[in-house]
Amino acid sequence: MANTAPFSKFEWMIAWRYIRAKRAEGGVSVMTWISLIGVTLAVFALIVTLAVRSGFRTDFVDTILGANAHVTVNIQTPIAGTQQVSRLIENYDQLAAELQDVPGVTRAAPLVRGQVMANRGSYNAAADVYGITLENLMTIPRIATPEAQVGDIVDFDAGIAVGSGLARELGVTVGDRIKIISPNGTRTAMGRSPRVNAYAITYIFTAGRYDIDRTRIYMPLAEAQIFFNRDNVADEIEVMVADPENIDAILPDIVATAGQGAWLWTWRDSAGAFLRALAVEDNVMFVILSILVLIASMNIISGLIMLVKNKGRDIGILRTMGLTEGSILRIFFICGAGIGTVGTLMGVLLGCLFALNIDSIFSLVNYLSGGGVWDPSIRGIYALPAELRADDVLKSVTLSLGLSWIVTIFPARRAARMNPVEALRYE
């Protein structure tokens, strides 16, 4: 059989016979099942973890980009005769129009911003007010088309829009009035007096991010200018771009257009530390779970070593019948690689099914545990996300197959190099 083609039909037949052999026949069916289940669970865990991490990052970035400026433009203008600077933008409409014309910019909107205390009866909550026009508010995806809403955004000019978390904190709904209290009010002979005004709620939105829904209030730009003493000025320009992931490429053009004294703050500046932490965690989790796959693959070695030991007589007979070392090596390689391959495929199937149905599974876990498993105030989003990516699945499959096939080679070589005379000496 020296001229037998590699991986011939009889090699597959013998390997299959060894894999499914009962222990009484010299097989290791129990070890086969242990190895198979180990690889399956390792690949399953790897795929689910990568899917959750990818989904978490995608959902996190989407909520940031869908309700926040991609670039915030501030202008610092020196005050004549002093060493101080003013951060107020006087020609905000002109500057917004110029920024709008920058290639890659989809929207530029002037904003008036301030921190206030919102009050309704005995309930109080800290809030961030964004003064903006209805036209520009309609272009914010997570606000104009939120996950859930009460009221109609077209009524925005008749009152204010608040996040659902803030509305729940104050116990209000559309049509109710809340007081907005700003510590920076009017100047009096006794000092600065807080400014207080009441506004009707015309729109309640759920942007999908806890900190936004819990603290944000949108107010018509003209009303915000009056309330915060910003007559005919704005605090900043909110810029949205077509490709926020490549925001650095457009920053030079924005700076050049904004002119001297421009100071930019991008979405990566505000969320960069968290994104870097996610990237580090992704790499660490992949390494840890790779070790888990390696440990599962080591079970294959244990099973094959036992198989080689139990099949010593068979190996001797096959060698005397003319099988080469290469054929013996391939037979036992098929045994180990077959377990790894089947385990990998089963792990991929289970992992993909779990990731695709994670909402239902998590709801069941939450129900069985009595609720409260997921705290949006800590994680910022309302549910456990999962995004099944082809590259993540491919990495998992490549890692599992690579490890399981490589570790199989060593016991297979041991079987191939077994001396047939020694194997049959005591038979």
Legacy VTK file of the C-alpha trace (Angstrom):
# vtk DataFile Version 3.0
C-alpha trace
ASCII
DATASET POLYDATA
POINTS 427 float
0.000 0.000 0.000
2.952 2.276 -0.451
1.266 4.023 -3.352
-2.069 4.559 -1.581
-3.417 8.075 -2.031
-3.588 10.142 1.173
-6.914 10.073 3.022
-8.204 7.096 1.058
-11.604 5.612 1.713
-10.276 2.772 3.888
-8.477 5.286 6.147
-11.732 7.118 6.770
-13.490 3.780 7.371
-10.956 2.643 9.977
-10.953 6.040 11.691
-14.744 6.038 11.882
-14.649 2.500 13.322
-12.233 3.612 16.041
-14.211 6.730 16.954
-17.474 4.908 17.487
-15.952 1.812 19.105
-17.317 0.753 22.482
-14.979 0.555 25.425
-15.363 -3.220 25.511
-13.933 -3.258 21.984
-10.928 -1.217 22.992
-12.478 2.142 22.073
-12.783 5.342 24.071
-16.308 6.473 23.296
-16.641 8.251 26.657
-13.505 10.314 26.024
-14.799 11.025 22.524
-17.988 12.512 23.932
-16.099 14.489 26.561
-13.791 15.945 23.905
-16.695 16.684 21.580
-18.737 18.442 24.266
-15.690 20.369 25.472
-14.887 21.789 22.041
-18.570 22.557 21.412
-18.966 24.525 24.630
-15.676 26.388 24.131
-16.599 27.524 20.615
-20.126 28.352 21.779
-18.779 30.564 24.576
-16.309 32.265 22.233
-18.920 33.119 19.597
-21.497 34.361 22.118
-18.948 36.510 23.927
-17.670 38.083 20.711
-21.243 38.691 19.527
-22.195 40.421 22.783
-19.055 42.551 22.782
-19.626 43.576 19.146
-23.284 44.316 19.814
-22.475 46.319 22.919
-19.994 48.514 21.064
-22.325 48.992 18.086
-25.273 49.892 20.307
-23.156 52.173 22.467
-21.740 54.052 19.477
-25.143 54.214 17.770
-26.796 55.830 20.797
-23.953 58.338 21.066
-23.943 59.263 17.381
-27.721 59.247 17.149
-28.341 61.827 19.872
-25.111 63.787 20.287
-22.968 66.043 18.160
-20.248 64.318 16.176
-18.200 67.492 16.565
-18.888 70.403 18.907
-17.433 73.723 17.763
-16.677 76.364 20.406
-15.238 79.783 19.662
-13.052 81.641 22.156
-12.948 85.373 21.457
-10.689 87.724 23.502
-12.587 90.485 25.325
-11.080 93.875 24.444
-9.192 95.558 27.262
-9.137 92.430 29.430
-7.296 89.135 29.602
-10.522 87.198 29.537
-12.179 85.406 26.634
-15.797 85.027 25.634
-17.148 81.672 24.508
-20.348 83.114 23.091
-20.879 82.947 19.317
-22.496 86.082 17.893
-22.641 85.265 14.176
-23.875 81.725 14.827
-26.220 81.522 11.819
-23.457 82.529 9.410
-20.935 80.186 11.035
-23.409 77.300 10.959
-24.078 77.921 7.267
-20.342 77.948 6.502
-19.761 74.738 8.448
-22.714 73.163 6.653
-20.868 73.685 3.347
-17.765 71.777 4.499
-17.489 68.527 2.487
-18.617 65.605 4.641
-20.736 67.714 7.020
-24.425 66.827 6.980
-25.696 69.373 9.501
-24.483 72.301 11.596
-26.823 73.671 14.254
-26.303 76.464 16.801
-27.072 75.500 20.386
-27.636 77.216 23.701
-26.759 74.954 26.588
-27.220 75.137 30.336
-27.553 73.009 33.434
-30.743 73.436 35.428
-32.925 71.950 38.108
-36.248 70.589 36.888
-39.098 70.650 39.372
-42.621 69.279 39.544
-44.306 69.520 42.934
-42.052 67.791 45.454
-39.927 66.076 42.783
-36.636 67.539 41.586
-34.033 66.375 39.079
-30.867 67.785 37.565
-31.081 68.263 33.809
-29.152 69.523 30.781
-31.029 71.960 28.561
-30.286 72.131 24.837
-31.688 75.162 23.059
-32.272 74.229 19.411
-34.633 74.994 16.559
-37.352 72.549 15.551
-35.795 72.209 12.099
-32.501 71.046 13.574
-34.155 68.884 16.236
-35.914 66.959 13.476
-32.516 65.904 12.087
-31.353 64.169 15.298
-32.128 60.472 14.638
-32.559 59.243 18.207
-34.824 62.189 19.071
-36.889 62.552 15.900
-37.365 58.772 15.530
-36.776 57.384 19.035
-37.357 53.889 20.354
-40.527 55.166 22.026
-42.279 58.514 22.237
-45.257 60.325 23.737
-46.659 63.363 21.959
-45.621 64.823 18.609
-42.293 66.447 17.885
-43.955 69.009 15.585
-45.430 70.623 18.712
-41.936 71.300 20.048
-42.116 75.093 19.629
-45.108 75.234 21.967
-43.155 73.868 24.927
-40.198 71.593 25.618
-39.135 68.012 24.876
-37.848 65.827 27.718
-36.331 62.363 28.019
-38.521 59.534 29.252
-36.289 58.887 32.262
-36.545 62.503 33.381
-40.311 62.506 32.837
-40.606 59.371 34.934
-38.416 60.895 37.656
-40.665 63.949 37.859
-43.891 62.000 37.386
-45.073 63.992 34.374
-46.419 63.349 30.899
-47.312 65.349 27.808
-49.408 68.397 28.703
-47.977 68.779 32.205
-45.895 71.803 33.151
-42.565 71.681 34.942
-40.430 74.421 36.424
-36.962 75.047 35.074
-34.650 76.667 37.605
-31.304 78.159 36.587
-28.870 79.527 39.208
-27.529 82.040 36.659
-30.528 84.352 36.615
-30.936 88.096 36.710
-28.714 90.507 38.598
-30.305 92.364 41.518
-29.094 94.708 44.243
-28.736 91.626 46.475
-26.706 89.721 43.892
-27.730 87.223 41.232
-31.211 85.801 41.588
-32.088 82.336 40.192
-34.286 82.371 37.123
-37.433 80.255 37.261
-39.883 79.570 34.480
-42.561 76.987 33.796
-42.887 75.124 30.486
-45.405 72.692 29.091
-44.133 69.283 27.989
-45.076 68.648 24.378
-42.858 65.667 23.548
-41.301 62.803 25.533
-38.650 60.642 23.842
-36.730 57.469 24.629
-33.377 57.763 22.875
-32.236 54.323 24.024
-29.451 55.542 26.286
-30.125 55.896 29.992
-28.031 59.005 30.699
-29.658 60.896 27.801
-33.217 59.914 28.690
-32.576 60.664 32.346
-31.129 64.187 32.028
-31.914 65.812 28.683
-34.356 68.630 27.919
-34.733 70.276 24.501
-36.007 73.855 24.449
-36.743 76.110 21.441
-33.623 78.129 20.631
-35.280 81.546 20.996
-36.738 80.604 24.382
-33.407 79.205 25.573
-31.653 82.446 24.586
-34.088 84.403 26.739
-33.955 82.013 29.675
-30.147 81.785 29.814
-29.495 85.467 28.975
-28.035 84.604 25.576
-29.587 87.426 23.541
-28.669 86.905 19.873
-25.786 84.556 20.722
-25.197 80.805 20.911
-22.915 78.706 23.100
-21.709 76.263 20.447
-22.287 74.781 17.012
-23.326 71.136 16.842
-21.884 69.453 13.735
-22.978 66.124 12.267
-20.873 64.359 9.631
-21.525 61.614 7.118
-18.757 59.310 8.386
-18.311 59.768 12.146
-15.986 56.758 12.406
-13.424 58.722 10.339
-14.020 62.008 12.104
-10.315 62.906 12.228
-10.172 63.291 8.440
-12.655 66.170 8.416
-11.418 68.079 11.471
-8.820 70.224 9.604
-11.512 71.567 7.244
-13.829 72.341 10.164
-11.060 74.181 12.028
-10.158 76.181 8.930
-13.800 77.154 8.398
-14.454 78.026 12.046
-11.462 80.364 12.065
-9.239 81.652 14.828
-10.176 80.715 18.367
-12.027 77.567 17.320
-11.953 74.699 19.773
-13.333 71.300 18.780
-14.635 68.454 20.877
-15.462 65.219 19.026
-17.580 62.261 20.026
-14.383 60.239 20.357
-13.087 62.736 22.916
-16.166 62.235 25.060
-16.398 58.452 24.640
-12.795 57.631 23.731
-11.802 56.211 27.115
-14.801 53.896 27.126
-14.169 52.746 23.547
-10.512 52.043 24.353
-11.589 50.063 27.388
-13.948 48.044 25.187
-11.143 47.331 22.714
-8.826 46.146 25.486
-11.589 44.014 26.977
-12.313 42.476 23.569
-8.675 41.430 23.166
-8.426 40.097 26.717
-11.654 38.124 26.424
-10.543 36.632 23.112
-7.245 35.489 24.649
-8.971 34.024 27.720
-11.543 32.164 25.658
-8.801 30.997 23.284
-7.203 29.306 26.279
-10.571 27.697 26.973
-10.632 26.325 23.417
-7.056 25.068 23.864
-8.008 23.270 27.081
-10.946 21.659 25.304
-8.636 20.615 22.477
-6.275 18.992 24.971
-9.046 16.514 25.765
-8.641 15.294 22.212
-4.989 14.475 22.938
-5.986 12.498 26.034
-8.564 10.551 24.088
-6.200 9.811 21.213
-3.391 8.690 23.514
-5.796 6.228 25.141
-7.003 5.152 21.713
-3.455 4.553 20.486
-2.674 2.549 23.599
-5.799 0.408 23.262
-5.310 -0.075 19.528
-1.660 -1.119 19.708
-2.444 -4.632 18.474
-4.537 -3.247 15.604
-1.747 -0.878 14.630
0.742 -3.778 14.537
-1.564 -5.874 12.360
-2.231 -2.973 9.970
1.480 -2.305 9.626
2.236 -5.985 8.866
-0.528 -5.870 6.264
1.387 -3.141 4.457
-0.007 0.145 5.784
2.632 2.863 5.860
3.411 5.184 8.754
1.659 7.896 6.789
-1.579 5.889 6.624
-1.506 5.184 10.355
-0.842 8.869 11.065
-3.727 9.916 8.846
-6.136 7.430 10.455
-5.551 8.800 13.929
-5.409 12.351 12.638
-8.876 11.848 11.154
-10.071 10.602 14.550
-8.859 13.672 16.424
-9.535 16.229 13.710
-13.003 14.773 13.174
-13.890 15.296 16.835
-12.558 18.860 16.698
-14.372 19.645 13.458
-17.740 18.266 14.568
-17.395 19.996 17.942
-16.554 23.256 16.198
-19.554 23.041 13.880
-21.882 22.238 16.771
-20.431 25.140 18.780
-20.923 27.509 15.862
-24.519 26.384 15.427
-25.371 26.751 19.116
-23.486 30.042 19.421
-25.216 31.590 16.418
-28.655 30.451 17.600
-27.983 31.866 21.064
-26.747 35.209 19.708
-29.700 35.562 17.335
-32.211 34.828 20.111
-30.411 36.532 22.974
-33.333 38.861 23.743
-35.722 35.984 24.401
-33.120 34.034 26.365
-32.173 37.046 28.466
-35.831 37.814 29.151
-36.263 34.262 30.427
-33.187 34.578 32.655
-34.429 37.917 33.944
-37.850 36.398 34.677
-36.432 33.349 36.476
-34.139 35.542 38.589
-36.971 37.845 39.597
-35.875 40.814 37.453
-33.246 43.458 37.984
-30.429 41.528 36.280
-29.657 44.409 33.917
-29.250 47.882 35.417
-29.342 50.554 32.657
-28.087 53.228 35.056
-24.754 51.376 35.169
-24.476 50.095 31.597
-26.146 53.041 29.862
-28.337 50.928 27.567
-31.583 49.134 28.304
-30.920 45.592 27.059
-28.111 43.148 26.400
-27.195 43.572 22.719
-25.612 41.009 20.422
-24.341 41.445 16.888
-23.316 38.320 15.017
-20.461 39.225 12.691
-19.027 36.970 10.023
-15.446 37.879 10.951
-16.039 36.933 14.602
-17.473 33.565 13.594
-14.591 33.032 11.173
-12.038 33.820 13.886
-13.704 31.366 16.238
-13.831 28.605 13.634
-10.233 29.171 12.541
-8.967 29.145 16.123
-10.864 26.004 17.092
-10.016 24.027 13.963
-6.403 25.160 14.056
-5.892 24.118 17.679
-7.803 20.840 17.439
-6.005 19.796 14.250
-2.563 20.771 15.498
-2.819 18.977 18.846
-4.030 15.852 17.018
-0.752 15.526 15.125
1.319 14.557 18.176
-0.545 11.398 19.300
-1.089 10.490 15.642
2.685 10.576 15.045
3.196 8.414 18.111
0.845 5.820 16.648
2.539 5.984 13.229
5.996 5.421 14.735
4.917 2.440 16.826
7.068 -0.624 16.102
4.743 -3.393 14.815
6.987 -6.078 16.327
6.727 -4.517 19.778
2.995 -4.029 19.331
2.467 -7.759 18.558
5.093 -9.238 20.896
2.662 -10.173 23.649
-0.352 -10.877 21.415
LINES 1 428
427 0 1 2 3 4 5 6 7 8 9 10 11 12 13 14 15 16 17 18 19 20 21 22 23 24 25 26 27 28 29 30 31 32 33 34 35 36 37 38 39 40 41 42 43 44 45 46 47 48 49 50 51 52 53 54 55 56 57 58 59 60 61 62 63 64 65 66 67 68 69 70 71 72 73 74 75 76 77 78 79 80 81 82 83 84 85 86 87 88 89 90 91 92 93 94 95 96 97 98 99 100 101 102 103 104 105 106 107 108 109 110 111 112 113 114 115 116 117 118 119 120 121 122 123 124 125 126 127 128 129 130 131 132 133 134 135 136 137 138 139 140 141 142 143 144 145 146 147 148 149 150 151 152 153 154 155 156 157 158 159 160 161 162 163 164 165 166 167 168 169 170 171 172 173 174 175 176 177 178 179 180 181 182 183 184 185 186 187 188 189 190 191 192 193 194 195 196 197 198 199 200 201 202 203 204 205 206 207 208 209 210 211 212 213 214 215 216 217 218 219 220 221 222 223 224 225 226 227 228 229 230 231 232 233 234 235 236 237 238 239 240 241 242 243 244 245 246 247 248 249 250 251 252 253 254 255 256 257 258 259 260 261 262 263 264 265 266 267 268 269 270 271 272 273 274 275 276 277 278 279 280 281 282 283 284 285 286 287 288 289 290 291 292 293 294 295 296 297 298 299 300 301 302 303 304 305 306 307 308 309 310 311 312 313 314 315 316 317 318 319 320 321 322 323 324 325 326 327 328 329 330 331 332 333 334 335 336 337 338 339 340 341 342 343 344 345 346 347 348 349 350 351 352 353 354 355 356 357 358 359 360 361 362 363 364 365 366 367 368 369 370 371 372 373 374 375 376 377 378 379 380 381 382 383 384 385 386 387 388 389 390 391 392 393 394 395 396 397 398 399 400 401 402 403 404 405 406 407 408 409 410 411 412 413 414 415 416 417 418 419 420 421 422 423 424 425 426
